[in-house]
């Protein structure tokens, strides 16, 4: 494989892809490019304040982008059957890492949550890296649901439940909700019975309520979400500053790089609240452009789902579309105050190596699904049909059988009278 094929515009074979695959490829590039531009502006003040280098976070993100771009290209070019073979070891590896964050000396705690594992100077977030493998494994399990034995069904449901529970106790309610909703929608798309799905949804809501009641900081976030102005300098500080940033943008924004809230007011502006900086600098027009980009991405993703002939490919496309758009919409909902404050990054916008690598891998799966949308498995004919079909030799022998001419001497005597 030529090295220049890994460049954004270096692969000439792209012109042979399906229309949806080519459009999704371009939209991913636009989304990624816009995200890097926004990250440069949002991270400059905090990089200057914390590391003495305004480009500190941007340069580190470029390194993660290079690694994520390699994975993106691999998933685009690798047949989905090969990706599905990689899904099981990848799924259980990151499941172990998710639970390993609870071990003393292994997990790294930041802002009251133990979600990271330190590998020297590098920190990875297993719950983020799990997402592409969760999409692949869920697609395979639910597409094969009617062929699986009861033990296999219980095994995989238990594995998914352990994944969600491991993320929840970090604690990370937002990622748990995102992964849970994605699994539920993939199962719904696979045609599983509505009654068990309804009971699962009710159980998930009950588990979320239980988590909020147990964890004090989650309960405070919900209360501050209901009335952030009652404690604008305390629990409601993040949401209040985010709302001020969004409102300050107006119609056309304050201009690129001229956000005031990112200087010393809006916390974690380069990760969880990066959309607030974008809204302040780009205004309503920029926000509408971003919503149009997300709508186009979702429309093309649903077109791929509709066109897929193989159930497993269809569910991979559905899972990749749902998990990407849900994460973006939840992040935007938090920034504008219609959802409680959560620590969920914006895909391809927020700073974070695990986030950008996982988002690019999921985008690669969606584009690969679009490339394979019109392919179908050729099934052999059933044995009964083979038995009923005459072979060419039999047809030849039948045609070679001489036909006795109809002459009077060949007609029986009792039929000659009638003639």
Beta strands, then each sheet from edge to edge (+ up, - down):
strand 1: 107-110
strand 2: 113-119
strand 3: 122-124
sheet 1: 1+ 2- 3+
end
